[in-house]
Amino acid sequence: MFEFLRSYIIYLALLSGSIGLISMHKLPGKKAKFLVILIWFSVLIEFIGYYFTYWTGLLNYYVYNFYMFVSFSAFILLLRSLLLKINYRMTAVFFLVLFVISFILNSIYFKEDTNRSFTYSFAIGVVLVLILSCLYLVEIFNSDKILNFKRSVFFWYVLGILVFHVPFTPFMLAINWFLIKQDESVFSLVLFILNFLAHGCYITGFLWSEKKYNY
């Protein structure tokens, strides 16, 4: 019944990406502008993923596995740039190396089942990003930034990442381990709702943030 919702995810990304472009005057540095690039990259991936099977005859797992690798690497690098403490930044570098290694190992040992293989890499990426996000939030709440953290586009972007990935991971693992039966209608509904919440956070950040808090 809800299978059609999956095709509307690209419009959510287009909306938040367009608002990001309109809000570029409030995004002074490369780090802030990088958020808009990531959103438009997701638009490109959604477009390619939608037509990939039609163009090549192959399943579009290849597209989304590539996107997963790039996006999690980008998330980790973004969080590293936001962290202030040296040991936290070093932890982010270690996590990036760990994620890349896990991706390679999963690709090698589960190469006959790309869907299950990259599910584990996805779960590892979520855990690593969750830890770094907690460190980022701890730094905010232990500094003067707590007074205006809602005016930072970075806070809302990190929140959007967590809002999507944290709930989606156990749902995806449950399907992968056959704890629940995969229903395309339910899967599309969950995917759309989480994307709606995530892009809602991105849009809030672009509209509500102020330039002086976006460096």
Disulfide bonds with the S-S distance in Angstrom:
none
